[in-house]
Structures are given as structure tokens and as C-alpha cells.
């Protein structure tokens, strides 16, 4: 089955098509342009030279969070639109779990980190060994100090990746926790990882309809926090 995957969780945007464990085509862009301008042209520019159309696709996958609120909405909305008319199944994939796929070949503790601002990171920890990935923590928005406390005494090799990797790496070293950055070409999340994670989820029946696909934010948006601070309901009545 061919899987079309989208990744729009942060500043970069990427798309990919995989079949089984093979990458048939992929495209990546990190030029600072908004995803609303780049995603669909990037997708078309990938599919056409590869001789593929949406009729060849059996599953639509997307990184559904955590990440940028705007980026996630763009990616999930695009995935829903692509799947809806063709009644294709969808798979929402944890951004952090998809990211860990970059280091699946390593034997290490993998620390996935995205800058969540407000002195927090979106984080999950995985252990990679023998080509398999084992989740150690759930996806969460936590302070760097909490992560450092959890890792104290962990003697395994630790590798940090994600768009918040530099922030996380620097802080952990300052706390005396040994770790290293993932290689530059593997440090950022990408759609290939989304497709690989989706393949595993689909194999155990964890797919949804286009209608049911939704982003996972982990915390309230700034607008929602401001409404609560004013004693207002989260949505206008």
C-alpha cells in the first residue's frame, strides 16, 4: 500500500510517498515561506515527476501534533481534503514519534524536542535498539528542568533531535547530562518518518476517517489562554 504523508508541524514542510518500507519519492522545504503557500505546490511537484496521482494512494498520513498551532491546522486540513473525496483512510501520527523514526537504526535513548516557547518543550523519549523503537514517555509539554531531572542517572547514550534540539542539548549539557545532537541531516522532522510511523499504526488498525482526523495540540492556544484569564469561555457563545 502506498502512503502519502504530510509534515507541517514546525518551520519546515515536507511530503513523501512510501510503499512498504521503501521511499518512492519525497520533497522538503525550509525556506521560511508559510505552509499555506508551499505545501500543495510541493506535493504536486513531487507526485508529477514520480508518475503518481492520488488515485495510487491507499492511505493519507499527517503529523497531527504536537507542534505549531497554525502548521498543524494546515497539515491536517490538507490531509482531510485529500482523503475526503476519495474516502481514503487517514492516520494521524505523533510528530515526536515520527521524528524518532530518523534514528531507528541507532542503539540509543532518543530525546525528541520541539520548542514550545513559554520555557517549555514538546517532548517524548524513546529507546531505539535493533531497528525497533520503544516509547518511554508519552508526548508532553514540559519544562527543560523536568526533563533533566528525569534523565539524571541515565547512563545510556542519549541523542537529541527535533527543531528544539539545540535548546534541549545546550540545557542538558549545562546540567551535566551527557548527550549529543543527531546528525544535521537527521535532526529535523520529516514526512518520511510520518509515513513509516503510519505504516505501523495502520497494520494494527489505527486509522480514522477524514471526518474524524483532528490535530493534537497538548496545550491551549494563546487566544484560549487569554479568554480563560478574562473569565471567558474557550469559545464564543
N, C-alpha and C positions, 0 to 999 in steps of 0.2 A: 504494500500500500504506500502510495506517495503522500507525504505530509508537507503541507505548506505552512511555514512558521514565520511569525512576525515578532520583532523585538523593538519596543519603543519606550522602555522603562526609564531611560535617562537621556543624556545629550546625544548619544549615538542612535542610529536607526539601522536595522538590518532585516533581511528577508532570506529565506532559504527553502529549498525543496530537498527532502531526503526520501530514500526508499530503502526500507530495512535499515541497515547500518551504514548505508552509502550516502554521501552528499552529492546530489545531482547538480545543484547549482546554488550559489549564494551571492549576496551583494551586501555591502556595508558602507555606511557613510557617517562621517563625524566632522562635519564642516560648520556646525553651528546654526544651520538653517532649521526652521521649525519642521516637525514631523508632518504637519498638515500639508506642507509643500513638497516634502521629499518622499514620503512612504509609497504612495501609489505609483509615481514615476519610477522609483527604484524597483518596485515589484514588476512593473511592465517591462522595464529594461532588462530584468533578469530572465523572465519567462520567455520572451520572444526569441532571443538568440539561442535559448536552450531547446526550442521547438516544443514548448509546453504551453498548455492552456489550463484554465480552471477545470475543464472537463476531465483532465487527467488526475485531479487531486481527489484523494479519498478522505482526508481529514485536515481541518484548519486548526492550527495551534497558535497560541499567543501567550506572551509573558503577561500575566494578569495582575502582577503585583508581588511585592511592594515596589514602589518607585515614584516617579514624578506623577502627580495627580493628572496633569494635562496629558503627559505622554501616555499614561495607561489608558485614559479615555479614548485617545486617538487610536491606539493599537486595538483595543477591544472593540470599538465601534467598527473599525475596518474589518476585523475578523468576522463580526456578526453580519456585516453587509455582504461579505464574500460568501459566507456559508448559507445565509438565509434563503436566497432564491433557489439554490441548488439542493437545499435540505441536507447539507453536509454536516456530519457530527463535528463538534468543536472540543478542544481541550485547553482549558486554562491552566497554565503552568506557573509555579512559583518562580519569580525572577531569580531568586537566590539558588534554588535547586537547579535551574537551567544553567546558571553561572558555574556551579560546581562541576558540570559536565566537562568544562575546559580542562580540568585536572584529573579526570577519571583514570588516566594512565599512571598517576603518581601513587606512591605509598606515603601518605601524609595526612595530617589534620588540616582540613581546608576551611579557611575562615572567609566567608563571603561578606562583603561590606559595601553598603551604599550610603552616601552622605544624606542623612535625613534632616540635617540642619537642626537648629534648636538644641545643640550639644548632644545630638543623638545620631546613631547609625541604624539603618535597617540591616539586620544581621541574622545569619544562621551558620551553624558549624556542622561540618560533615567529616567523615573519615573515609578516605579513598584507599583501597587496597585490592591488589589483584584484579584491577579492572572493574571493581564494583564500588558503589557509593552507598554509605550508610549515614542516615541523618542522625545527628547528635542532639540538636536543639530544634525547636520549632522556629518559624520565621517570627521575628520580633523587632520592635523599635526600642533600643536600649542605649544607655549611656556607655561611652567607652570604658569608664571606670568599672562598670558591672562586668563587661566582657573580660577585662584584665583580671578581675578578681576570680572569675570562673576558670581562667587559664593558668592561674598560679599553680605551680607544681606539675603541670603537664609537660612531660619530657619528650613527647613525640615531636617529629619535625612538623612545623607549622608554616603554611603558605597562605598569604593573604591575596585576595583578588577582588575585583569589582571597581566601580567608579569611586568608591570611598576607600580603596586600598591604601593609598598614600597616607591619608589621615589616620587610618587604623594602624598601619605599620609603624609610623612615627610614634604614636602614643604607646603602643605595646613595648617598643624598644626602650622608651623613657621609663617604663615601669619594670624594666629588667626581664621582660619576657622575650625569649629568643624566637624570631620568626623571619621569614623572607618574603619578598614580593614575588608573585608569579611572573614568568617571562612577559615582556612587553606585549608580545603578540597574543598572549592568552589572558591578559589581566582584565579585559573588558567583556561584559556580557554580549552574547550574540545569538542570532536566530538559529544557528546550527544546534546550540545547546538546548534551545527551546524544543526543537524537533526531536532531539534524542530523548529528552525527558518525556515528551508527549507520547513517543512510541511505547515507552514502558507503562505509562498510565493507561493508554488505550488497550494494551494487552490484557489488562485486568479489568476492563470495562469502565474505566473512569473518564468517560466522555459526557458531554452535555449537548443540548440543542443550542442553536444560535440564539434563541429567545432566552435561554437560561444563563448564557455566558455573561459574566459580570466581573468588574475589577475588584481587587482586594487591596485596600488602602492601608490597613493596620492601625491607622490613627485618623482623627478628624482633620479636615482641611482647615486652613487659616480662617476662611469665611465662617465655617461652622463653629470654630472655637470662639470667634468674635461674637457670634449670635448667642452662644451659651453664656459668655461673660456678661452680656447685656440682659440675661434672663429671658432671652427669646427662644422659641422652639427652633429645632435644627432646620426646618423647612417652613417657608411662609404659608400661612393658613389661607 
